[in-house]
Structure formats: C-alpha cells, structure tokens
C-alpha cells in the first residue's frame, strides 16, 4: 500500500526551487503543519492574564550606564529594514526616506553610531535585516559610513515563504503576478535568518554578545547605555522594551503572561473576535510592545541548537486576497511570526518599561509632517527630539488621506517645506490644501478646502486657533 502523499511536498519543492535553506524550509513546515491541524494561532482569555507590574527604566542610574559603556565592545545594533513603505506610496526602502535636515532614517542611525564611537572609543557594528527589495539601495546608502560594519557583514536577508490557498491549503499559483505567490514570514524570521546567513556565528566569533534590535523607522530606538547596562547585569537571555498603552496603542501587540508564568506577546491577529474589546482595554493589558528588543546571542544560539526547526514562535495566520488590488480574488493565508513572541520561549526573559519617546515610528504622512516640521529638532547626539516649547509627541496631525496619504502627494502640497508647527498642538487638514512658503500654524487649527476646489495658503500665512 502506497503511503499518503505529503501535503507539504509541493511547498518544499517550491522553496528549494528558489534556493531557500533547509532551516527556513523546516521552520515553514512547522507552521504549515500547525495550520493543517486546525491551529489558528489565537490566544484567548483562558490562556493569558495581565503580567502585573514590570520594572521601570526610570530608576536606572550611573552604574547601569557605566556597565553599558563597558559592554559596547561586545554589542551589536540590528535594524529591521525590510519595509518598502508602500502604504505611503514608496517603492524603495522606507529607511531611505528623508526625515530631518536632509538625513534619512539610515543616515540618522549611522551618525548616532559615529557619535557613540567618538565619545566612548568603541565602535558598535550596525547590521541590517534586509529584504530582496531593500538590500541594494540600503547597502549603497550605508557605503558612505565605511566604519559601521566593524569588519562584519553589514546585512543579512529575510527569507520569503509561499502563500497558501485558503480553499485547499495548497501552494498559491498566480501566473498573472508570480510575486503574489510569496510573502515575507514576518520579522520573527530574524532568528532563522541570523543562522542561515552565518551572521549569528560571525557576530559571536567577533566577540559580540548583546544585540539591540529595533525597527529602522523607529526614531526613538537609539542604543541606550543605561538599558544596555541593565540588560547585561540582569543576565536575562531576552528582554522587551514596553511602554504604557494609551488609546493610540490599543490595537498594537501587548504584553501578557502565560499559565506557566512566562511572559508572552499577543498581537491583534491572535485575538478571538469576541474578545477584541478586551484586547483593546488598556486598563486590562497595560503594556505595549515597542519592538525594541535585547538579545543575548549566546543564549539565542543555545536555544537554536536545541531546536531542529528553529524557534517555534507562535504562528500568526493572516488571510488576504491573492491580488491586493482585487478583493474578489481567491483568499490566501500568510503564515507569519513576530520576533517579540520569542519572549515566551526563553526562561528568565524580562520586560522593562521605557518612556514613550523610545517608540517614535513614522508610519504615516501625519507622522512624517510632524517630524519634518520645526516641532522636532536634531540633538547634538543625532537624536530626533521635541523642540523647546513645542507640543512634541503631543502634537496631533490629521491630514486628508485623499490628498496627503502618499509621500509624493505630501511633497507636492509642501513645495517650500513644512509649515512651522513649533507652536501648534493640533492640525487637521481637509481637502486639497497647498502650503506656501513660511506658513505658521499655532494652537489648534483646522483647514478645509471647499469641496472640489484647491485652497492655496499664501506665503507667510499665520493661522492660530
């Protein structure tokens, strides 16, 4: 009697066909088998509880900072750099977008590292986790900073995995756009990619033990010496920076605790529909994941050696149309993982509460206009910080998505640069509004163009509310 065919065989053949390594294939098989068995990746109220109070970074003092300085020769900074910023109309690495004084996200990060090296005499390598679409441009941009790699690989590649037809759990075949047959496996792929690229061994062999990992578009994710010193002294294998959840964070991943006492991360896609109100209750789950992580690379390697298929991170099943421009096209599953979910896999993993300024991502043109404006400045150590007297992180900007959603749209309507917002608390723009030179907004202001018409604000216009 012939054995039943392996339903994963066509996926394996497809992955081997583009040269994906064995570990990446085994990791995807694990996730696929969970899907076939009926797993949804959901975490319900019976599996988690509030984690209670976590330690605050506010109490860290000079001793922690000194320990951080001492640990710099053993530290590496890793930035997740796979995003294209397509939701903002971009077609290349989002980190190459200009954010302040002609500098991109990558420029700001690179110069921060140079300032750190000049001040403390210890270079910390900057390593990017790129995607195939971001690699070439990003490496070229960082070539202006030749000392950043410290002789180590400057980047490694995130893998890609097949999308799965929801109807019968077979590999997606879409000749009209073959790229739609594949998807990124989420930033949880960082652990597998560190191994398959050889980067993990290269870092350890070079004496680098402590990794600070964050998103490249988070301007608040600066290598903090006191936090580094705390992590070293804690001897934790893994730590997550969290902040108090506000209403703006209610749909973001939150910290939780499992029945075995370990900490866990729950994303919105892992919440049952009938518990969405509880998920968004910031008084129930107090802490938001900033995606700033600290990892002991020795502990990570030991954990990976012990697991044949890599870290078995909780699966996140996302369902989408195969053609993102056609909602009626066949439904597909994307199997993803979140890198912060590794907090539940390491015994002794910790979380630490940080100030809100450690989480300052630029996700929309609303965020971008705030940063472009004079409400934020570059500090001497190349951090983007609120300008004196400004509302800073409290500045609320809401631009009309029809006319301002894409970066090119924003640039078209700000031909002379952003308006002054240093004295502004709230700016709402509705309709096709174009800003002249030296426009100044103060207080709380709403600007609306007449329906179907363009509104031009003259040079030197001052609006106050």
N, C-alpha and C positions, 0 to 999 in steps of 0.2 A: 504494500500500500504506500503510495507516494505521500510524503509529508505535505502539510498545507503550505501554500506559498507564504513567504514572509512579506507582510504588507509594507514593511519598511524598505524592502529591496529596491524599489524604483527611486526612493528618496536617496538611498546610499549611492546608487549609480549616478544620479543627477549631481550629487555633491562631489563625488570623485571625478566626474567629468570636467569640473572647473578647478580641480586641484585642491579641494579643501582637505585639511589634515585629519588624521584618524581621531584625535581627541575631539575636534569640533563635530565630527560625524557621530561619535558616541554620545556626546552631550545632547545633540539634537534627537538622537534615537530615544534617550531617556525621556525627554519632553514629549515626543510623539507617542510613546507607549503610555504615558500618563493620560494624554488626550484620548487615545483609543479605549482606555479602561474606563472612561467616563469622567475623568478628573476635569474640573473647571478652573482650578487654581483659586477658588473662593476661600476667604477666611471669614467665618461667621461669628456671631456673638458668643457662641458656645466654645470657640477655640481661643479667643483672646480676651484680654482685660486691659484696663489702664495700667501703664507701667509705674505709676506713682511718681514721686519727685526725683529728678535726676540732678546731678551735680552741676553747679553753675561755674562758667569760666570767669565770672566777675571776681572771684576770690583769688585767682591765680596771681602770684606776685613775682618779685625779682628772682627768687630761687628757681621758679619754673622757667623764667626767661633765660637765666644763665644756663640751665640744663639744655634748653633749646639751642642756644648758641653752640654749646659743646657737641650737640648731636648733628649739626649742619653737615660735617663731612660724611655722615652716614645716611643722609636724607636725599630723596628724590621727589620732584613735583611732577605729577602726571595729570594732564588735562584731556578730558573727553572732547574730541574735536571732529566728530563725525557728522555734525549737523550742517545742512545747507541753508537753513533759514528760508525755506520755501514758502512758509506762511507769511513772510514779509516780502515776497517777490524776488528773493535772491536765487542765484543759480550757481554760486560757489560757496566755499567755506564761510559760514556765518562769522567765524572769528576774524575774518579779514575786513569786516565792516568797520568803517571809521567811527570811533565813539567819542574821542576827545582830542582836541588840539591836533588834528591830523593823524592821530595814532589809532590803530586798530586794537581789537581785544588782544591779539597776539603781541603787538608792539608793547602794549601796556604791561603784559605779563613778563615779557622778555626784559624790559627795562627795570621792572621791580627786582628781578633776579640779579641784574647787574648792580643795582644799588645795594642789595643784600651782600653780594660778594665784596664790593668795595668797602663796605662798612665793617664786615666781620672777617674778611680774608679767607673765606671758604666758599667755593663755588658749589652750587646745588644744580644738578642737571635738570633740564626741562624736557620731558618726554611727552609726545602727543599720541593718543589713540585716534588714528585717522580712519576714515572710510575710503573706499576706492575713489570716491568723487572729491574728497577734500585733500588727498595726500599731496599731489603735485604742487598746487598753489601754496599750501601751508608750508611745505618744506622750503620752497623758494623764498617765501616771506621771512622765514627764520634764518635764512642763509646770511642775512645782514648782522646776525648775532652769533658769530662762529664759536664763541666760547661756551655757549649754553649747554652743549651736549656733554661736555667734560670727557670726550672720547668715547661716549656710549652711544648706542643707537638713538637717533633723535625722534623716532616714532616707531609704532607698530600698527598693524592693520586689524581693524574689527572684521570679523567674519560676516558672511551673509548666509541665509538659510532659505530653503524652499517655502513658499506659501502653500497652504493646504486647502483643497476644495472642501468646503463645509458639507456638501451634499454626500460625499462618499469617502472623505478623508484620503483622497489620492493627491499626488502632486499636481499643482496647477500647470496647465499648458495654455499659453495665451500668445499665439503667433503674431497677433496684431501689435503687441508690445511685450517682447520677451522679458524686458526688465521687470514687468509686473509679476513675473513668476517668482521673484525673490524679495526678501525683506531683511532688514537688519534684525539681529536677535535681541535687541535691547542692550543697554550698557552693562548688564550683567555678564555679557560676553567678555568683559575686560579680563577676567581671571583665566579663561581658556586662551584668549589671545596673547596674554603675557607669556604663557607657557609655549604655545605653538610657534611664536615668533622668536623664541630664545631670549626675549628681553628679561624675563624674570631671572634666569641664570646669569645673564650678563650683569644685571644690577647687583645681585648678591656677590658675584665674583669680584666686583669692583668695590665691595665694602659698603654698599648701600643697603640699609635695613629698614628704614622708616619711609613710607610713601604717603604723601599728601595728595589725594585725588579729588578733583572737582571738575565742574563743567567749565568749558572755555568761555562761555558767555556770562558767567557769574563774576561781576566786577568786585564783589565783596570777598571772593575766595582767595585771599592773599596768604602766603605762608606766614603764619603767626608763630613767633618764637615761644611765647608762653604756652600755647596749645601744644606745640611740638615737645617742649619740656615736660608738660603734664603727661602726654602720651607715653613718652619714654619711661617716666617714673612709675606710671600705672602698671606697666608690664602687660597691658591688655594686648591681645592679638589683633584687635579690630575696634575701632571707635567711630561713632557717627556724631557729627555736629547737628544739634537740633535747636530750633527756636520756638518760642511760644506761638501757638497757632492763633492767627487772627481771622477775621471773616474772609479776607482775601486769600487765605490759605486753606479754606475749608474743603476744597476738592483735591488738595495735594496729599501725597503719602504721609501717613502719621506713624509715630512710634507706638508700639503695643507690647504686651507681654504675653508669652505662651504659658500653657499649664505647667510646663517643666521649669518655669522661672526665667527662661532665656528671653532676651529682647527680640522683637520682630518688627518688620516694616510691612504695613498694609497699604497698597495702592488702591485708588478708586476702582480700577478694573477688577480688583479682588473682593469687592464688597457686594454681597447679595442685594438685589434691587429693593427688597423690602426693608433693608437696613440702611439705606442711603441717608436718611435723616440722622441716624445715629452717627454714621461716618462723618457727617459734616457738623456734628455738635462739638464745637471747640472746647466746651466745658467738660466733655467726657474724655476726649483724647486731646491732651494739652499740647503735644509736641509735634512739630512739623519737620520732616527730613529736608535739610538744606542740600543734600547730596555732596556735602563736604565730608570726606572720609579719611581716616588714618588707618594704615595697614602695616602690620609687622610682616615684612616679606619672608622672614624665616618661618613664621607661623603659617603664612599662606602656602609656602612650598610644602611644608609638612602635611597640611590638610589636603593638598592636591595629590601628593604622593599616596596618601591613604585612600584616595577615591579614584577608581579606574576611569570613571566618566567625568572627572572634574567635579566642581562644586555642584551639588544637586540643589540649585536655587529653586524656590517656588515658581512654578510656571504661571505665566500670565497669558490668558487666551484673549486676543483681540480679534473681533470679527469686522470685516470691511468688504466693500465691493472690490472685485479684482481690478476694475478700472476706476480710479479715484474720481474721474470726471463723469462717470455714469453710474448713478445709484442703482440702476436696474440690472447691472451686470452681475454675474454669479458671485455669491458670497464666499469669502475665503477666511481661513484662520491664519493669524500670525502668532507664533509662539515666541514670547519674549520673556526676559528676566530682568530684574532691577538689581543693580550692583549693591545697593544698600541692604537688600534682603539677606546678604551674607551675614548680617549681624546675628541671625538666629542659628547659624552653623558653627560659630566659634564659641567655645566655652570661655567665659570670662569677658566676652565682648561688652563694651560700655557705650554710653551716650553721654554727651556733655552739652549743656545749654549755653548757647552763644548769643550775643547781641544780634538784633535784626540786621545790622549793617554787614554781617557776614553772608547774607543772602540778598544779592542785588543783581538778579538776572535781567537781561534785556530780551524780552520775549515778543514785544510788540512795538509798533512805531510810537505808541504812547510812552513806553519806557525810553525809547531812543530819543525822543524830543526832550524829555526831562534831562537826560544825561548830556545831550548836545548843548543845552542852554547854560546860562551863567549861574543857574541854581546849583551847579556842581562844578568843582574845580579839581585840578590835579595837585596833589600834595607834593612835598619835596621828595618823599619816598615813592612817588609814582602811584599813589592810591587815588581812586576817584572818590571824593568826599563832598558832603554838602558845603556850599559856600557859606561864609559867616553871614548870619542874618536871614538865610533862606529857610524855606519850609523843609528842604532836604527830602528825606524819604517820605515825609508827609505831603509832598506836593502831588496833587491829583490832576492827571491829564487824561482827557477823553476826547479823542479825535474821531470824526466821522469815518467809519470804515469804508464807505463807498468811495471816498476821495483820498484817504490817507493811509489805507491799510498796508500798501506796498512801499518799500523804501524809495523807489523811483518817483512814486506819487508825492511822497513827503518832500523830496528834494525839489520837485517841480514847483511846489507851492511855497517853498522857502528858498528862493533863488539867491538871497543875500545872507543866508544863515538864519538861525533860530531867533525868535523874539527873546527879549530879556524876561526871564521868569524869576529872578532872584527875589523879587518882592511878591511873588504870586503864591497863592495857596491852592487855587482850583481854577483849571482852564477847561472849558468844554467848547468844542468847535463842531458845528453842524453845517453841512453843505460845502460848496466849492469855494473855500476861502483861500486867498493868496496873500502872503505877508510881504510887505515892503521892507526896506532897509531900516534898521534901528527901531523896530516896533517894541513897545514896552507894555507888559501886562502886570498889573498889581492887584492883590486881593483875590476876590472870587469873581471870575468873568466868564460869561457865555457869549459866543459869537455865532451868529447864524446868517448864512447867505439866503436871500429869497429863493423860493422853490424854483429850480430850473435855471437859476442865474448864478453868475460868478460875482463874488464880492472881493474887491481889492482893497487891502488896508494900505494907505499911503505911507510913504517914508516918514519916520518919526512919529507915527501914531502912538498915543498913550491911552490905554484903557485901564480903568480902575473900577473895582466893584466893592 
